[in-house]
Amino acid sequence: MHDQRLKDIIPFVASVERGSFTAAAQRLHVTGSAISKSVSRLEARLGSRLLERTTRSLRLTDAGTAYYQTCIRIMEELAEAESVLAAQRTIPSGRLRLAMPNTYGRLNVMPLLIPFCQKYPELELSLSFSDRVVDLFDEGIDVAIRIGEVQDLPESLGFRCIGRERMVFCASPDYLIQQGRPQNESELLQHRAILYERVDGSPKPWLFINEEGYPTWRTLPHRMALGDVDAQVQAVCAGLGVAQMPSWLIRRALDNGDLDVILPDLQPDGLMLTLVWPRRKQLLPKVDALLGTLAALVIR
């Protein structure tokens, strides 16, 4: 950025915030004439009038309002960049906002965050559990965990892919004793399915890999469709049928013996797990420390 552009932004912002060239001049310790010339020079370069002047006050034009908001954002980013450099030798502290999917956050992220909080007692964590895609800038989020494909991210966002879900077919041991354990895909499709129900009310089909190695989705008759993954796990553990679920969701049930894996060789990759953050915050010690901790997340 040209030096003169930065020089003219400061008098313009001061004029808007103070309400007059005179007050802006007092704030910046220069003359009112210098402020007026700087703003006029800025308007000439932009080819737009930014301020409507009267003898008593200044008023932003529509173009001036848009430009003022841009200037404020630039100045905030510069201030934050300076704070990053100043804080590089300090320990993580201050408020840190993390957004994550509801169930995944409870089962997989919280076990990492508890020792993280114990390690950095000067941090104030604000945790959001929601399956919707949050806007990091509008909601002031420092880091978000997303399950799903990341596409068309703006340049202002950084991201790191952790891995993909592994989709597992499973049922309770009692169900398999009563109904028999399927030995192949054809036999699997004859069993009673417990499906996940999407927000729009449609059941989520099962994911398979065809002979060419490409993913294919199969919609099949089902005994039950539930719009909550915890309820889906409960139904399968109760022996009501067979389900295909991400391995991270049923890890505890598998370890406890409440569920058995069916056809272990049939475990296609599911959705991607990704960390997303505003690039301008990446070097903040608190964000850097959190990203380092979350890098330990494993989809298994």
Salt bridges, closest charged atoms under 4 A:
ASP8 OD1 - ARG41 NH2 3.04
ASP8 OD2 - ARG45 NH1 3.14
GLU43 OE1 - ARG53 NH2 2.98
GLU80 OE1 - ARG280 NH1 2.73
GLU139 OE1 - ARG132 NH2 2.95
ASP142 OD1 - LYS281 NZ 2.95
GLU149 OE2 - ARG164 NH1 2.87
GLU185 OE2 - ARG218 NH1 2.54
ASP230 OD2 - ARG106 NH2 2.50
ASP260 OD2 - ARG181 NH2 3.26
